[in-house]
Amino acid sequence: MKLTADGQITIPVHIRQQADLSPGCELDIRYENGRLWLEKTAVETVLKRQQIMAAIKQIEGSANVNLGLSTDEMMTLTRSEV
């Protein structure tokens, strides 16, 4: 199999079937002792990642308040001990 210019590979159909891989399936990859290891991500890990992303989404933009301060003033304020 060849690696594309974008760093992608195609996993052959028979291997996807044997490993029960379907589109959207999350995979972990690691490099160890000169070998690449690819394995299906544990369901618990996928659920934990989804929970973290949902929590981030909930607070996203919550600090976007216009206080009329410059970036330098905001940085000074956040680094100051109050």
Secondary structure, DSSP 8 states (H G I E B T S, - for coil): ----TTS-----HHHHHHTT--TT--EEEEEETTEEEEEE--HHHHHHHHHHHHHHHHHTTTT----S--HHHHHHHHHS--
